[in-house]
């Protein structure tokens, strides 16, 4: 006596495939005017407040950059990998915008190595990454206060025999609020 295992018929597989495709495609049709749902994240990122020195050696505050979309990145000019990669990606993202939008976006590169990153050195460094990047520096307590405000940190390793030291820092890019997304 032979035992017959269930064998799909040649008609059932195409029928099931058609049913699955119909179910999947159902979501592709319908009302084009979607009611978007969202959660306000206003208040999660603090306003941009600082008093630092820009790469031209001029004192600046967060208010000097009001009205623009600001991307805040903490790093240092001797950084071998994270900083140049992040700044290049930010430049590429900004360059991909329409020209009128490019003017609205600004990357603020805050050096966490004030000992080595003079305004002149910052100017040379940020110029390499495009026109919409500003280098900022200040005294270590000012930098720590700003970093803490944006929930990031940085630190220094002990200098080696040659006097060089490594700097550790976050690779986060912060976007301080610039507009109210829930406004009509």
GROMACS elastic network, one bead per residue, 0.5 to 0.9 nm:
[ bonds ]
;  ai    aj funct       b0    kb
    4     7     6  0.83451   500
    8    11     6  0.80744   500
    8    12     6  0.65059   500
    8    13     6  0.70451   500
    9    12     6  0.54472   500
    9    13     6  0.71072   500
   10    13     6  0.62915   500
   10    14     6  0.75061   500
   11    14     6  0.58557   500
   11    15     6  0.63868   500
   11    16     6  0.89293   500
   12    15     6  0.50292   500
   12    16     6  0.61258   500
   12    17     6  0.85374   500
   13    16     6  0.52502   500
   13    17     6  0.61142   500
   13    18     6  0.85773   500
   14    18     6  0.60403   500
   14    19     6  0.85782   500
   15    18     6  0.51579   500
   15    19     6  0.62541   500
   15    20     6  0.87364   500
   16    19     6  0.50495   500
   16    20     6  0.61825   500
   16    21     6  0.86099   500
   17    20     6  0.51805   500
   17    21     6  0.61846   500
   17    22     6  0.85875   500
   18    21     6  0.51463   500
   18    22     6  0.61143   500
   18    23     6  0.86816   500
   19    22     6  0.50956   500
   19    23     6  0.62843   500
   19    24     6  0.86962   500
   20    23     6  0.51727   500
   20    24     6  0.62186   500
   20    25     6  0.86272   500
   21    24     6  0.50603   500
   21    25     6  0.60121   500
   21    26     6  0.85083   500
   22    25     6  0.51943   500
   22    26     6  0.61222   500
   23    26     6  0.53034   500
   23    27     6  0.77325   500
   24    27     6  0.64223   500
   24    28     6  0.78895   500
   25    28     6  0.52495   500
   25    29     6  0.72871   500
   26    29     6  0.59524   500
   26    30     6  0.82545   500
   27    30     6  0.74517   500
   29    32     6  0.80790   500
   30    33     6  0.89440   500
   31    34     6  0.66938   500
   40    43     6  0.85815   500
   40   180     6  0.88987   500
   40   181     6  0.73818   500
   40   182     6  0.69911   500
   41    44     6  0.57302   500
   41    45     6  0.81300   500
   41   181     6  0.87112   500
   42    45     6  0.71373   500
   42    46     6  0.89944   500
   42   177     6  0.73572   500
   42   179     6  0.89903   500
   42   180     6  0.72008   500
   42   181     6  0.80012   500
   42   182     6  0.88843   500
   43    46     6  0.65433   500
   43    47     6  0.86312   500
   43   177     6  0.82800   500
   44   177     6  0.88251   500
   45    48     6  0.88011   500
   45   149     6  0.87440   500
   45   150     6  0.72625   500
   45   174     6  0.83077   500
   45   175     6  0.76131   500
   45   176     6  0.57533   500
   45   177     6  0.65393   500
   46    49     6  0.83191   500
   46   149     6  0.71335   500
   46   150     6  0.72784   500
   46   176     6  0.64293   500
   46   177     6  0.72756   500
   47    62     6  0.84743   500
   47   176     6  0.59602   500
   47   177     6  0.63189   500
   47   178     6  0.83993   500
   48    61     6  0.86381   500
   48    62     6  0.52833   500
   48    63     6  0.76131   500
   48    65     6  0.89822   500
   48    66     6  0.88630   500
   48    70     6  0.89565   500
   48   146     6  0.86966   500
   48   149     6  0.89805   500
   48   176     6  0.60660   500
   48   177     6  0.79261   500
   49    61     6  0.67490   500
   49    63     6  0.72353   500
   49   146     6  0.77506   500
   50    60     6  0.79385   500
   50    61     6  0.51524   500
   50    62     6  0.52925   500
   50    63     6  0.83725   500
   50   142     6  0.77333   500
   50   143     6  0.87870   500
   50   145     6  0.87361   500
   50   146     6  0.67796   500
   51    59     6  0.68826   500
   51    60     6  0.57053   500
   51    62     6  0.69694   500
   51   138     6  0.80157   500
   51   142     6  0.77230   500
   52    58     6  0.83542   500
   52    59     6  0.57145   500
   52    60     6  0.54913   500
   52    61     6  0.62830   500
   52    62     6  0.86587   500
   52   136     6  0.63625   500
   52   137     6  0.57916   500
   52   138     6  0.50409   500
   52   139     6  0.80565   500
   52   142     6  0.76037   500
   52   143     6  0.83879   500
   53    56     6  0.78206   500
   53    57     6  0.56666   500
   53    58     6  0.53482   500
   53    60     6  0.57599   500
   53    61     6  0.83959   500
   53   119     6  0.74698   500
   53   135     6  0.84256   500
   53   136     6  0.55655   500
   53   137     6  0.53209   500
   53   138     6  0.57880   500
   54    57     6  0.53775   500
   54    58     6  0.54583   500
   54    59     6  0.63659   500
   54    60     6  0.64212   500
   54   119     6  0.65056   500
   54   122     6  0.83427   500
   54   123     6  0.84187   500
   54   134     6  0.69862   500
   54   135     6  0.56498   500
   54   137     6  0.64438   500
   54   138     6  0.86519   500
   55    58     6  0.73634   500
   55   118     6  0.77671   500
   55   120     6  0.61808   500
   55   121     6  0.77812   500
   55   122     6  0.54212   500
   55   124     6  0.85034   500
   55   126     6  0.84688   500
   55   134     6  0.69144   500
   55   135     6  0.50721   500
   55   136     6  0.60009   500
   55   137     6  0.77416   500
   56    59     6  0.88910   500
   56   119     6  0.59879   500
   56   120     6  0.70097   500
   56   122     6  0.86607   500
   56   123     6  0.68372   500
   56   135     6  0.86360   500
   57   118     6  0.84848   500
   57   119     6  0.54258   500
   57   120     6  0.76985   500
   58   119     6  0.88106   500
   60    63     6  0.80790   500
   60    64     6  0.63782   500
   60    65     6  0.88879   500
   60   136     6  0.86185   500
   61    64     6  0.55068   500
   61    65     6  0.77376   500
   62    65     6  0.57795   500
   62    66     6  0.70938   500
   63    66     6  0.51874   500
   63    67     6  0.89208   500
   65    68     6  0.62848   500
   65    69     6  0.86087   500
   65    70     6  0.77440   500
   65   106     6  0.82930   500
   66    69     6  0.82296   500
   66    70     6  0.86258   500
   66   178     6  0.76304   500
   67    70     6  0.89487   500
   67   104     6  0.77477   500
   67   178     6  0.67594   500
   67   179     6  0.86040   500
   68   103     6  0.81252   500
   68   105     6  0.57204   500
   68   106     6  0.67279   500
   68   178     6  0.69107   500
   69   104     6  0.59230   500
   69   106     6  0.61084   500
   69   107     6  0.84181   500
   69   175     6  0.76823   500
   69   176     6  0.80081   500
   69   177     6  0.80084   500
   69   178     6  0.60791   500
   69   179     6  0.87909   500
   70   104     6  0.85153   500
   70   105     6  0.59776   500
   70   107     6  0.57075   500
   70   108     6  0.67767   500
   70   174     6  0.82569   500
   70   175     6  0.60255   500
   70   176     6  0.65202   500
   70   177     6  0.82804   500
   70   178     6  0.77632   500
   71    90     6  0.84769   500
   71   105     6  0.77194   500
   71   106     6  0.62587   500
   71   108     6  0.59913   500
   71   109     6  0.83748   500
   71   173     6  0.63118   500
   71   174     6  0.56738   500
   71   176     6  0.72002   500
   72   106     6  0.86363   500
   72   107     6  0.60116   500
   72   109     6  0.62649   500
   72   110     6  0.72989   500
   72   172     6  0.85010   500
   72   173     6  0.56126   500
   72   175     6  0.62319   500
   72   176     6  0.75747   500
   73    83     6  0.85292   500
   73    86     6  0.84634   500
   73    87     6  0.83656   500
   73   107     6  0.73472   500
   73   108     6  0.61735   500
   73   109     6  0.50258   500
   73   110     6  0.60572   500
   73   111     6  0.85360   500
   73   170     6  0.87040   500
   73   171     6  0.74359   500
   73   172     6  0.67172   500
   73   173     6  0.50282   500
   73   174     6  0.65269   500
   74    83     6  0.83145   500
   74   108     6  0.83597   500
   74   109     6  0.59362   500
   74   111     6  0.59094   500
   74   112     6  0.64392   500
   74   147     6  0.77427   500
   74   152     6  0.85552   500
   74   153     6  0.88329   500
   74   154     6  0.85048   500
   74   169     6  0.71713   500
   74   170     6  0.70701   500
   74   171     6  0.73161   500
   74   172     6  0.77915   500
   74   173     6  0.78249   500
   75    78     6  0.88143   500
   75    79     6  0.71529   500
   75    82     6  0.82589   500
   75    83     6  0.58715   500
   75   109     6  0.68615   500
   75   110     6  0.61968   500
   75   111     6  0.50706   500
   75   112     6  0.57483   500
   75   113     6  0.77564   500
   75   154     6  0.86825   500
   75   167     6  0.86691   500
   75   168     6  0.86159   500
   75   169     6  0.65663   500
   75   170     6  0.78049   500
   75   171     6  0.77917   500
   76    79     6  0.55463   500
   76    83     6  0.69985   500
   76   109     6  0.83476   500
   76   110     6  0.75959   500
   76   112     6  0.58101   500
   76   113     6  0.57100   500
   76   114     6  0.85304   500
   76   116     6  0.86550   500
   76   117     6  0.70568   500
   76   122     6  0.86392   500
   76   167     6  0.79545   500
   76   169     6  0.88698   500
   77    80     6  0.83001   500
   77    83     6  0.76066   500
   77    84     6  0.83460   500
   77   111     6  0.73070   500
   77   113     6  0.80382   500
   77   116     6  0.82683   500
   77   117     6  0.65731   500
   77   121     6  0.77322   500
   77   122     6  0.69470   500
   77   125     6  0.65334   500
   77   126     6  0.86996   500
   78    83     6  0.87125   500
   78   113     6  0.87541   500
   78   116     6  0.83913   500
   78   117     6  0.84274   500
   78   166     6  0.88459   500
   78   167     6  0.87918   500
   79    82     6  0.67086   500
   79    83     6  0.58270   500
   79    84     6  0.73481   500
   79   166     6  0.85612   500
   79   167     6  0.78499   500
   80    83     6  0.72220   500
   80    84     6  0.72979   500
   81    84     6  0.58383   500
   81    85     6  0.60843   500
   81    86     6  0.85442   500
   82    85     6  0.53075   500
   82    86     6  0.59986   500
   82    87     6  0.85402   500
   82   171     6  0.67457   500
   83    86     6  0.51981   500
   83    87     6  0.60306   500
   83    88     6  0.84140   500
   83   171     6  0.76006   500
   84    87     6  0.51749   500
   84    88     6  0.59489   500
   84    89     6  0.85195   500
   84   129     6  0.82827   500
   85    88     6  0.51851   500
   85    89     6  0.62109   500
   85    90     6  0.86531   500
   86    89     6  0.51377   500
   86    90     6  0.61566   500
   86    91     6  0.85770   500
   86   171     6  0.77088   500
   86   173     6  0.84924   500
   87    90     6  0.50187   500
   87    91     6  0.60718   500
   87    92     6  0.85464   500
   87   107     6  0.83051   500
   87   109     6  0.83309   500
   87   126     6  0.85088   500
   87   129     6  0.64804   500
   87   133     6  0.84374   500
   88    91     6  0.50319   500
   88    92     6  0.61414   500
   88    93     6  0.86087   500
   88   129     6  0.60933   500
   88   130     6  0.86436   500
   89    92     6  0.50019   500
   89    93     6  0.61194   500
   89    94     6  0.85627   500
   90    93     6  0.50804   500
   90    94     6  0.61466   500
   90    95     6  0.84717   500
   90   107     6  0.75370   500
   90   129     6  0.87319   500
   91    94     6  0.51138   500
   91    95     6  0.59208   500
   91    96     6  0.85185   500
   91   107     6  0.83801   500
   91   129     6  0.62825   500
   91   130     6  0.63517   500
   91   131     6  0.87205   500
   91   132     6  0.76951   500
   91   133     6  0.80566   500
   92    95     6  0.50114   500
   92    96     6  0.61677   500
   93    96     6  0.52636   500
   93    97     6  0.70418   500
   94    97     6  0.55224   500
   94    98     6  0.87258   500
   94   101     6  0.83516   500
   94   102     6  0.58459   500
   94   105     6  0.69774   500
   94   106     6  0.84987   500
   94   132     6  0.80842   500
   95    98     6  0.78585   500
   95    99     6  0.80021   500
   95   102     6  0.66915   500
   95   130     6  0.88038   500
   96    99     6  0.86226   500
   96   102     6  0.82312   500
   97   100     6  0.80516   500
   97   101     6  0.59675   500
   97   102     6  0.57474   500
   98   101     6  0.52858   500
   98   102     6  0.62667   500
   99   102     6  0.50602   500
   99   103     6  0.68604   500
  100   103     6  0.57263   500
  100   104     6  0.72803   500
  101   104     6  0.51842   500
  101   105     6  0.69091   500
  102   105     6  0.55068   500
  102   106     6  0.82044   500
  102   132     6  0.78296   500
  103   106     6  0.76643   500
  103   132     6  0.75434   500
  105   132     6  0.69017   500
  106   131     6  0.88107   500
  106   132     6  0.50369   500
  106   133     6  0.58890   500
  106   134     6  0.74264   500
  107   132     6  0.61211   500
  107   134     6  0.62365   500
  107   135     6  0.85764   500
  108   132     6  0.86058   500
  108   133     6  0.59386   500
  108   134     6  0.50538   500
  108   135     6  0.61781   500
  108   136     6  0.69495   500
  109   122     6  0.88987   500
  109   126     6  0.78303   500
  109   133     6  0.68570   500
  109   134     6  0.59562   500
  109   136     6  0.59801   500
  109   137     6  0.85539   500
  110   134     6  0.83921   500
  110   135     6  0.60804   500
  110   137     6  0.58102   500
  110   138     6  0.86688   500
  110   143     6  0.79410   500
  111   114     6  0.65521   500
  111   117     6  0.67955   500
  111   122     6  0.80471   500
  111   135     6  0.72211   500
  111   136     6  0.60955   500
  111   137     6  0.52508   500
  111   138     6  0.80326   500
  111   143     6  0.80854   500
  112   115     6  0.88776   500
  112   117     6  0.83228   500
  112   137     6  0.71987   500
  112   138     6  0.83835   500
  112   140     6  0.73809   500
  112   143     6  0.64716   500
  112   144     6  0.82427   500
  112   147     6  0.89509   500
  112   154     6  0.70294   500
  112   155     6  0.84464   500
  112   167     6  0.80902   500
  112   169     6  0.80359   500
  113   116     6  0.59160   500
  113   117     6  0.58162   500
  113   118     6  0.89644   500
  113   137     6  0.79896   500
  113   140     6  0.80137   500
  113   156     6  0.86881   500
  113   167     6  0.74334   500
  114   117     6  0.50404   500
  114   118     6  0.66597   500
  114   137     6  0.61708   500
  114   138     6  0.63245   500
  114   139     6  0.65608   500
  114   140     6  0.68398   500
  114   143     6  0.88782   500
  115   118     6  0.73844   500
  115   139     6  0.89381   500
  115   140     6  0.89708   500
  116   121     6  0.81557   500
  117   120     6  0.78686   500
  117   121     6  0.57022   500
  117   122     6  0.59680   500
  117   137     6  0.74297   500
  118   121     6  0.51691   500
  118   122     6  0.61278   500
  118   123     6  0.85755   500
  118   137     6  0.76498   500
  119   123     6  0.60565   500
  119   124     6  0.87027   500
  119   135     6  0.76289   500
  119   136     6  0.76121   500
  119   137     6  0.72787   500
  120   123     6  0.51217   500
  120   124     6  0.64126   500
  120   125     6  0.86742   500
  121   124     6  0.52713   500
  121   125     6  0.61858   500
  121   126     6  0.87221   500
  122   125     6  0.50164   500
  122   126     6  0.60133   500
  122   127     6  0.83241   500
  122   134     6  0.85526   500
  122   135     6  0.55189   500
  122   136     6  0.74849   500
  122   137     6  0.83188   500
  123   126     6  0.54843   500
  123   127     6  0.59822   500
  123   128     6  0.87893   500
  123   134     6  0.79517   500
  123   135     6  0.64547   500
  124   127     6  0.54076   500
  124   128     6  0.68163   500
  125   128     6  0.56367   500
  125   129     6  0.74864   500
  125   135     6  0.81696   500
  126   129     6  0.53794   500
  126   130     6  0.70117   500
  126   131     6  0.82586   500
  126   132     6  0.89779   500
  126   133     6  0.60374   500
  126   134     6  0.65653   500
  126   135     6  0.61244   500
  127   130     6  0.56021   500
  127   131     6  0.66030   500
  127   132     6  0.89025   500
  127   133     6  0.74035   500
  127   134     6  0.84238   500
  127   135     6  0.89843   500
  128   131     6  0.85878   500
  129   132     6  0.82386   500
  129   133     6  0.69831   500
  130   133     6  0.62218   500
  131   134     6  0.81396   500
  137   140     6  0.87808   500
  137   142     6  0.89098   500
  137   143     6  0.75116   500
  138   141     6  0.82441   500
  138   142     6  0.62654   500
  138   143     6  0.63370   500
  139   142     6  0.54182   500
  139   143     6  0.63753   500
  139   144     6  0.87751   500
  140   143     6  0.50323   500
  140   144     6  0.60686   500
  140   145     6  0.85654   500
  141   144     6  0.50737   500
  141   145     6  0.61432   500
  141   146     6  0.86859   500
  142   145     6  0.51546   500
  142   146     6  0.63191   500
  142   147     6  0.86213   500
  143   146     6  0.51728   500
  143   147     6  0.60467   500
  143   148     6  0.85059   500
  144   147     6  0.50112   500
  144   148     6  0.59841   500
  144   149     6  0.84666   500
  144   152     6  0.88970   500
  144   153     6  0.72550   500
  144   154     6  0.78566   500
  145   148     6  0.51821   500
  145   149     6  0.61929   500
  145   150     6  0.88770   500
  146   149     6  0.50254   500
  146   150     6  0.65469   500
  146   151     6  0.87492   500
  146   152     6  0.87057   500
  147   150     6  0.52766   500
  147   151     6  0.62098   500
  147   152     6  0.50894   500
  147   153     6  0.56868   500
  147   154     6  0.78465   500
  148   152     6  0.56276   500
  148   153     6  0.64888   500
  149   152     6  0.76653   500
  150   153     6  0.87234   500
  150   174     6  0.72598   500
  150   176     6  0.88017   500
  152   169     6  0.78382   500
  152   170     6  0.62509   500
  152   172     6  0.78557   500
  153   168     6  0.83913   500
  153   169     6  0.60475   500
  153   170     6  0.64414   500
  154   167     6  0.71024   500
  154   168     6  0.53906   500
  154   170     6  0.68104   500
  155   166     6  0.84881   500
  155   167     6  0.57171   500
  155   168     6  0.51958   500
  155   169     6  0.66121   500
  156   159     6  0.84234   500
  156   165     6  0.68004   500
  156   166     6  0.58973   500
  156   168     6  0.62822   500
  156   169     6  0.89902   500
  157   160     6  0.87940   500
  157   165     6  0.57011   500
  157   166     6  0.53419   500
  157   167     6  0.63663   500
  157   168     6  0.78779   500
  158   163     6  0.88735   500
  158   164     6  0.84882   500
  158   165     6  0.60356   500
  158   166     6  0.77081   500
  159   162     6  0.74929   500
  159   163     6  0.50800   500
  159   164     6  0.51750   500
  159   166     6  0.75549   500
  160   163     6  0.52039   500
  160   164     6  0.55450   500
  160   165     6  0.62392   500
  161   164     6  0.75248   500
  162   165     6  0.87890   500
  169   172     6  0.89884   500
  170   173     6  0.86987   500
  175   178     6  0.84592   500
  177   180     6  0.78250   500
  179   182     6  0.88765   500
  179   183     6  0.84385   500
  180   183     6  0.55002   500
  181   184     6  0.84189   500
